[in-house]
Amino acid sequence: MAGNTATTIHKVVALASAVCVDLCLFYASALAATRSVFGHLAALWVSAALRCLALTVVTLFSLGDVKPLLIRFITVHSVLPAVFETGTKVLYHEETPCGLLADLRCWLMCTGASLAAALFWEITIPDTDGAAAGEETQQKARKLFMRVLYMYKPYYRLLLGGLVFLTLAVVCEMFIPFYTGRIIDILGSQYQANEFISAVLFMGLYSVGSSVCAGCRGGLLLCAISVFTCRVKVMLFGALTKQEVGFFETIKTGEITSRLSKDTTLMGRTVCLNVNVLLRTFIKTLGMIYFMMNLSWKLTFLVLLETPVTGLIQNIYDTHYQRLSLAVQDSMALASEVANEAVSGIRVIRSFNTEKHEARRYDDRLMAIHKLKTQRDTVRAVYLLARRLTGLGMQVFMLYYGRLFIQRGQMTTGKLVSFILYQSDLGDSIRTLTYIFSDMLNSVGAAGKVFEYLDRKPQVSTDGKLKPDQLTGHIDFRRLNFAYPLYPNKIVLQDFSLELKSGQMTALVGPSGQGKSTCVSLLERFYEPQDGEILLDNEPLKSYDHRFLHQKIAVVNQEPVLFSGSIRDNIAYGLPDCSLDEVQEAARKANAHSFIMQLDKGYDAEVGEGGSQLSKSERQRICIARALVRQPQVLILDEITSSLDAESERKVQQALAGCPNQTLLVVAHRLKTIERADQIVVVGDGRVQERGTHQELMDSRGSYYRLREKLFAEGSSARTQTDASS
């Protein structure tokens, strides 16, 4: 505490010493100027050098260390009076009162201007630890922006056409204020009909040309945005579908759909439109400055003094607005996620009577968005107020000096009107230039999230090339160790080894959660095992071509999944050349043909969203037909019998028995269905506990026997309770 107090006192003493030294030198420079010791301007610049040197020395002795910000402030504070006086002398051939007689008001004015300049520098180019991070962020944004521009390369003709019409529109627009002032001068002086008609005609032609070119520019750029957005959506969708299953377990559905629908659109529109605005504003600004310099270079320099203040306000606004915009974007993705969860789980919500709870969840998300938007809009309102006050102040100064120039004969009334028209647009253009570049970099925030998905490499490789002409379907699990990515410390399979022989039926049995379905997921290459490997015909699964592998290995899961469309489309899913006869044959094997033909449209009947128009048993049989129509070498049935009645199950088993060379892997709880299996494997604690035929395992009275007895006892108890209740 005492140390902090001493430090504060030390800084106060250093500041007081610097102020005293500076005031002494300031009054001494004024005295030298009034007595013409060195000449007026020479005395000011000598004084500036002495003040800068003296303040630096005092600061070094007082503080021992001088930061870059303080050095800049001392330099600006010292040379500002000399710069101001020299500029006034050159531009107006006059001397200001501060140059002729020093007083405290002049010193305070220069000190305030120096502080404002130092503040502007610190905000725009900060010398803080966060500057490196900010520069890194800006550099990353620039790279993303250039990448987005490169993706527009196929549509360069549209962009080039838009640029040409943009330039023509701006050039035509530049002449309108000039001819407006010209008409006023013609009307205010001796009226000449020819000059008046000529001025009106040219102003009309430039107005029409500006409107036509602006319309063509907008049409071409909107076409470019449309085709670009479609292309990015397709690329992103393709990249997402190539990711491993674990990716979709860690990323929420609402976030993915938000990136696919909103961010791609924002990425295309914002970047392209910002480039359009940037180029148009830049060309327009250069044109206006050219015309304004021709009308009055003195007033032009006065107007340009507004730029540093505008830049300072714009920088502060950009920093806060960007942060709040990103927060709103993320919050909207979370709200979409809640809505998607509620829609997809509406049956569960209705069953547990949680409609109000879900409504509150969604309302909380919307309120969070509302609060962020309110903060963002408040920042924008304050920014607009400051911007308009700055513009109003500059207009007052301009009108005051414009009146003086008209009285001195340096301008005409028409030229002043033209200048005012240009100045009103110039202020907006300069503010747009200071805003649009940072907004253009900020807008690639959405592009960054899109590119993050586009650049992501699946953790399960799909780069295999092996596509043998013959495949027997022999599968070998060798010493697998596996844990799901979400729970890396929870081992699901440990030292797991298993052989599936070609032409045989292997059944995996055991309690739930012991690793049976995990074996199926690894065989489908949804995940990659941490240790060990899976061989197909003595070759690792990852060596096979991705498309070829999933043509030869077909899976029917416990939960049937159908897509919107007809029954035929779902059975022939992924097989564009599949004939109706092949579809019907597969449906017969799956015991689905009879119920399909009872529908009004038969195989052309719509299944509804997710197969909602069909029962679970019917959906399951269609899924079985979808697998069988591919004539796979390896067929996996994961708990499918839970959705089938006894007759359908019997017919499916008969159909499968008709494929003697097919490797069949069945995962089942209902042990009655796998008694005919060539090999029954009991899985427990992530390992193979037993293997053999049904009779062999029953004779050994091990895990399989106990599991069967337990299920038989539970089934008998359920039947007894049913009989008692009836």
N, C-alpha and C positions, 0 to 999 in steps of 0.2 A: 504493500500500500504506500509506504513511504517512498519506495523507488519510483512508483508511478507518479506521485506528486512532484518529485524532484525532476522527473523527465518533462512533465507538463510545464513547470516553471522555467526549465531550461529552454523549451521551445518558445514560450512567451517572450523571454528576454531576447532570444535570437530574432524573433519577428519585430520587436520594438526597435532593436538596433538597426535592422535592415530598413525599416520605415524612416528612421531619423536620417540615416545616410542618404537614402534616396531623395528625401525631401530637400536636403541641403544641396545635393547636386542638381535637382530640378530647378530650384530657385537660382542657383549659380549659372545654369545654362541660359535661363531667361535674362539674367543680368548681362551676360556676355553678348546675347543676341541684340538687346536694346542698345548697347554701347558699340555695336559693330566691331567687336574685338577681332573676330575671325570672319565676319560676314554672317548673314542671318542663317542660311541653310547649312553652311559649314559648321557654325557653332552648334546647331541642333544635332548634327551627326557626330561631332566630337563628344558632345555631352552624352549621346546615346552609348557610344563606346565606353566612356568613363563610368556611366551608371551600370552598364552590364558587368564590367570588370569589378567595380566596387561591390556590387550586390553578390556576385559569385564568391569573392574573397570573404566577405562578412558571413555568408552562409556556410562556407567551408570551415571557418574558424569556430562558428557557433555550433553547428550540427555535426561536423566531421565527415559527413557523407551527403552528397547531393544526388537526388534521384533525377532521372531523365525528364519527368514531368516538371520538376522545379526549374531545371535548366531552361526548358522551353518557355516557361512562364516569365523567367527573368529576361530572356532574350526579347520576347514580344513586348513586355512591359517597357523595356528600355528603348526600343527602336520605334515604338508606335507613334509617339509625337512627331518624330522626324519624318516618318513615312507619311503621316497625315498632312503635315505642313508642306512637304515636297509635292505630294499629289495635288493639293489645293493650288499651289503656286503654278504647277504645270497645266492643270486643267482650266482654272478660272483666272489665272494671273492676279491672284489676290492673296492676302495674308490674313490668317484667322486671328482672333483675339488671343488665343492660347499661344500663338507663335510670337505675338508682340509683348504680351504681359503675362507672366506666370502667376497663377493663383491656385488655391486649394481645389476649386471646382474642376479645373482642367486636369489636375493630378488624379482626382477621384474618377473622372470620366475615362481617362486612359487606363487606370487600374481596373475599373469594371470591365472595359473592353478586353483587356488582357486575360482576366479571369474567365470571361465567356469563351475566348479563343482556347484557353487551356482546357476548359470543360469540354468543348466541342472535340478537341483532339483526343482527350482521354476516353470519351465515349466511342468515337469512331475508330481510334487506333489505341486501345488500352495497353498499358505497360503493367499488366498483372499476370499472375500465374494462370488465370483463366484465358489469357490471350492465345496461348498455344493451343488449348483445347478448342477455342473458338475458331482459330485459323484452320485447325484440322477438320472441324465440322464444315467450314466453308469450302475447303479443298475437296472434301467428300461430296458436298452438294454440287460443286462444279463438275466433278467426274460423272456424277449421275446425270446431270443436265446434258453433258456432251454425249452421254450414252443414249439418252432419249432422242436427241437430235439425230444421232447416227441411225436410229431405228426408223426415222422418217426418210431415210435415203431412197427407198423404192418409190417414194411419192414426190421426188424432187421436182418433177414437172409442175405439179400442182403448187408446190411452194414457190417455185421460181415465177410462175404466172402471178401468184398472189403478191410477190415482192414487186414485180413490175407495175401492177395496178396500184399497189400501195404507194409507190413513188410518184406515179402520175397523179393520184388523188391528192397527195400532200402538196405537190408543186402547184396544182390548180388552186388548192385552198389558200396557199400563201398569197396569191394575188388579190383575193377578195377584199381584205382590209385596205390594201394599197389603193385600189380603185374607189373604195368607199370614201377615203380621205380626199382623193382626187375630185370626186363629184362634189363634195362639200366646198372645196376651194373654188370650183367652177361656179357654183351657185352663189358663193359669197363675194366673188369679184365680178368683173364684167362678164356677163353671161354670153357664151358662145355655143350655139346649138350643135355645131358639128363635133366639137370636143365633148359636149355633154352626151350626145348620142353614142359617140365612140366609146366613152368610158362606161356607159350603161351596158352597151353591147358586149364589151370585153368582160365586164363583171358577170353578166349573165352566162356567157360561154364558159368561163372558169367555174361558175357554180354548178352548171349542168355536168361539165367534165368531172368535177370532183365527186358529185353524187354517183355518176355512172361507174367511175373507176372504184369508188369505195364499195359499191354493190358487188362488182365482179371480184374484188379482193376478198370480201367476206364469203362469197359463194365458194371460191376455190379453197380457201382455208378450212371452211366447214367440211368440204368433201375430204380433204386430207385428214382432218381430225376423225371423221367417221370411219374411214378405211383403216387408219392407224389403230383406233380403239378396238375394232373387230379383230385385227391381227394380234394385238397384245392379249386380248381375252382368250383367243384360241391357244396362243403360246403358253399362257399361264395355266389354262385348264389342262393342256397336255403335260406340263411340268408337274402339276399336282397329281395327276393320275399315275405318274411314274414313281411317286414316292412310296416308300415301304409302309406297311400297315402301322408300324409303331409311330410314324409321323402323325397320322390321323388320331392316334390315341392321346397325343400330347397337345395338339392344336385343336381348339374349339371350332365347331362347325360354323358358328356365327362369324368368327374372324375370317375364315377362309372365304365364305360367301361375300363378306364385306369387301375383302381385297379384290375378289373376282368381279364384283358388280360396280362398286363405287370407286375404288382406288384406280382401277384401269381407266375409267372414264375421266376422273380428275387428272390423272397423269397425262392423258392425251389432250384434253381441252386446255388445261392451265398452261402447260409448257408452250404449246403452239400459239395460243392466243397471247401469251405474254411476250413471245418473240415478235409477234405482229405489232403489239402495242409498243414494244421497245424500239423497233425499227421505225415505225411511223412517228413516234414522239421524237426520236433522235433527229430524223430528217427534218421534221417540222421545226424543232428547236433551232437547228442550224439556219434554216431559212428565215425564221423570225428574227434571229439575231442579226443576220445580214441586212434585212430590210430596216430593222431598228437602228443599226449603225448608220445606214444611209440617211435616215430621218433625223437622228440626233445621237451622236456618240456619247455626249455627256449624260443624257438621260439613260442611255443604255447601261453605262457603268453604274449609275445609281440603282437601277433595277437589279443588276446582277449582285449587288450587295446583299440581297435577300437570300441568295443561295446557301451560304453557310448556316444561317438560322434555320432555313427549311431542312437542310441536311441533318442538323442536330435533332430537330423535332421528329423527322422521319426515322432516324436511327433508334431513338427511344421507343417510338411506336412499333417498329418492326420487331424489336427484341421481345416485347411483351405480347404482341399479337401472334407471333409465330408460336410461342410457347402455349398460349391458350388454344390456338387452332389445332395443334397436334393433340392436346388433351381432349378437345371436343371430338376429334376424329377417332381416338381410341375409345372414348366413352360411347360413341355411337356403335362401334363394333361390339362392345359388351351388351348394349341394349338389343342389338340384332341377335346376339347369341341367346339371350333370355327368351326372346320371342320364338326363335327356332326350336329351342328345347320344349317350350310349352306346346307348340303345334305338333311336334313329333311325339310328345308324350301325353296327348290329350286324354287317352283312355285311362292312364294311370292317375292323371289329375282328377278326372271325373270319378274314378273309383274311390279315391281317398278324400274327396270333397275338399280339394285344396285350390279351388278356383280363386278365392280371395287372396290366398297366400301368393299365388303366381301373379295376380294382378298387382299386389303390393310390391313384389320384386321388380316387375316391369316399371311400375310407377317410380320406384326408387332410382332406377337407371335413368328414366326420363328426367327426373328432378335434378340428377347430377349433371345431365346434359344441359338442362335449363340454366343451372347456376354458372356453368362454364361459359355458356353463350352470353349470359348477362354480363359477366366479367369482360368477355371479349368485346361485346358491343359498347360497354362503358369506356373501355380503352379507346375504341374507335371514335366514340363521341367526343372525348376529351381531345383526341388528336385533330379531329375536324375543326373543333372550336379554336385550338391554337393555330391551326393552319390558316383559317379564315381571318383571324385577328392579325396575323402576320401579313397576309395579303392586303388587308384593309389599310394597315399602317403604311405599307409601301405605296399604295395608291394615293394616299394623302400627300406623302412626300413628292411623288411624281407630279401630281396636279399643281402643287405649290411651285415647284421649279419650272414646270411647263408654262405656267402663267408668266413667270419672270422672263423666260426665253421669248415668248410671244411679244411681250412689251418691249424687249430689246431688238425685236426684228430677226431673231435667230431661227424662228419657226413660224409656220402659218397655222391657222386653226385646223385646217384639214389634215395637215401632217400630225398635229397633236392628237386628233381623233384616231388617225391610223395607228399612231404609236400606242394609244391607250388600248385599242383593239388587239394589237400584237402583244402588249404587256399582259393583258388579262389571260390570253392563251399561254404566254410564255411562263407565267407563274405556275399554271397547272402542268405545263409540260415539264418544267424543272422538278416539280414535286413528283410527277409521275416517273421521271428518270431515276430520281433518288429512291423511289419506292419499288419500281418494277423490277430492277435487277435483283434486289434482295428477295422480293416476292417470287421471282422466277426461280431462285435457288431454294426458297422455302417450299415451293410447290412440288419439288422433286422429293419431298418427304414421302408422299404417296408412292412415287416411283421407286424409292428405296425399298419399301416393303414388297412391292411387286418383284423387283429384281432379286430380293432376298430369296423368294420362292423359285424364281426362274434359275438362279445360280445354284440352288441347293442340289447336291448330289445324293441320290438315295443311298442309305447305309447298307442296303442289301443290293449288291451289284447285279446288273442285268446285262453285262457285257459279254456273256458267254457266246461261243460261236458253234458249238458242237451240234450237228443235226444228222445223226446216223440214219441210214436207210432202214435198218432193222433194229428193233428194240424188244428185248425179252421182258423187261419190267422187273428185273431182280433188284431189290432195294436192300441196302445195308446201312443201319445206324451204327456208327462206330464211336463209342466212348464219348457221348455227348454230355456237355455241361452247358446249361442254359438258364438265364434269368431274364425276365422281361425288362425292357429299357426303363420303364417307370419305377420298377422296384429292383434295382441291381443287386441288392443284398439278399433277396429272397430267391434261393435256388429252387427252380422248378424241376429240372432234370439234372441228375448227377450220375456220371459214369454210366450213361444209358446206352446199351447195345442191343440191337434187334435186327433180325434178318427176315425179309419178306421174299418168299420164293415165287418165281413166275408160275402162273397158273394155279396158285393156291389162295385159299381164303384164310386170312389172319384176323383174329378178333382181339381187340384190346378191351379189357374189363378192369374194373376196380372202382373204388369210391371216387366221388366227385373231387376235383381239385388236386388230383395226384399226378397229372401230366399227360393224360391221354389225348385231349384236344390239342395240347402243345405239340405233341408229335405230329399231328396233322398239319398244324400251322408251319412247322419247320419243313415238312415235306413239300408244302406249297411254296416255300421260300418267302413267307411273310416276314420272317425274322432270320437272323444269322446266329448260329450257336457260338458261344464264347470259346468253347473248346470242342474238338472232335469234328467229324464231318459225316455227311450223308452221301452214299454212293448209289448211283443208278447205273446198272450194268458195268460196275467197277470204275465208273467215272464220277467225279464230284458233281453234285447238282449245279453248282455255279458255273461249270464248264459248258453247260447246255445253253443253246439259244433260248431266250426267254419265251418267245412265242411258241417255239417247238415244244418246250417242256410242258407248257400249260395246255397244249393240244393232246399230249400223251398222258397227262395226269389230270383227271377230273374229280371234283369234290362235290358232294351233296351235304350241306350242313344241316344242323338240327333246326335252325330257324330259317325257313324258306324265304328267299328274297326274289321278288319279281319286279320288273320295271314297267312303267306305263307303256301301253301298246297292246297288241293282240297276243293271243296265246301262241300263235305261230311265231311271232317275232321273239317271244321269250324262249321258246324251245330252240329256235335257230339262232339264238343270241351269239353274235360274233362270227357267224358262218354265213356270209352273204350269198354263197352259191348253194346253200342247202335247199333241196327240193321238198315239195309237199309230201311226197311218198316217204322220204327219209324221216320227216317230222312225224308223220302218222305211225310209222313203224316203231320209232322210239317211244311214242305215247302209248302204243299197245303194250310194249314191254314194261312200261311203268304203270300199267293199269289205269291210264288216264283217258284213253280214246273214247270209252263209253260215255263218261260224263261230259266230255267236250262236245260230242255229237248231239247231246241233249240240249245244248245251248242254242239260242236262236241263230247266231252267226257261226257256230261251230268253231273252227280254228281261227276265224277272224274276229271272234268276240274279244272285247276289251277287258283287261283284267283289273282296271282301275289303278289308282295310285298305290304302289306297293302291293298290288294284288288284293286290294280291299274288297273286290266283288266276288272273291272266291273264299272257300273255307280253308283252314290251315292244311287239312288233309289233301285237298285239291291242289293247293299251292305246292305242297311237298312233292306230289306226284309229277307236276309239271317240272319241278327242279330236277327230279330223277330223270325225266325224259330229256331235259337239257343236257345232262351229263352223258346219257347213253347215246344220243344222236352223234356225238363226237367219236364214238367207238374208241374210247381211250384204252391204252395199254395198262394203266394203273387207275383203278377206281376206288375212291375213298367215300365211305358212308359214315358220317359223323352223327350218331344218335338220331337217325331219321325214323326209326320204327316207332318213336313216341308219338308221331303224328299220323300213323297209318293204322287202319283197322286190320284185323287178322286176315281177311280175304286179300286185301291189297298187298299186305306183307308177303303172303304166300306166293302171289303172282309175281311180285318183284323178285323174290328169291328164285323162282323158276326161271325167270328171264336171265338173271345173272348166272345161273347154272349153265345156261346155254352158251356161255363164253369161256371155253375151257382154257384158253391161253392168257386170260386176263388175270392180273394180280389184283386181288380184292382185299382191302383193309376196312374192317368194320369196327366202329366204336359203339358200344351198346351197354346200357344198364339192364335191359331185359335179357337175362341170360338164356332164356328159352330160345331166342332167335339165333344164337350162335353155337348151338350144340353140334351142328354139322361142320363147323369150321375145321380146316386142316390143322390149324395151330391157334391155340388160345393163350394169350399172354396176359398175365395178371400184373398190373402196374400199381405200385404203392411207394410213396415217399420219393417219387422221381426215379425209381429204379425198376428193373424187371425182377419181380419176386418169384414168379413161376411161369413155366411155359410147357405146352403139350396139348394133346387132344382132350376132348371132354372126359372120356373114360379114364385116361391116364391121370388127369388132375383130380377126378373124383376118387380114384383108388388111393392116391397119395394123401388124401384128407388134409390138405394144406390150406393156403389162403383162398383158393378158388372154392374149395368145398365149404369152408366157413362162410364165405360171402354168399354162396348159393343157399345155404341153410338159413342164413339171416334174412335174405330176401323172400324165401319161401315162408318163413315164420311171419314176416310182416304182411305178406299177401294173405295168409290164412287168417291172421287177426283182422285184417280189413274185411274179409268175406264174412267172418263171424259177426262183426259189428253191423254189417249191412243186413244180414239175416235177422239179427235181433231187432233192428229198427223197423224191419218190414213185418 
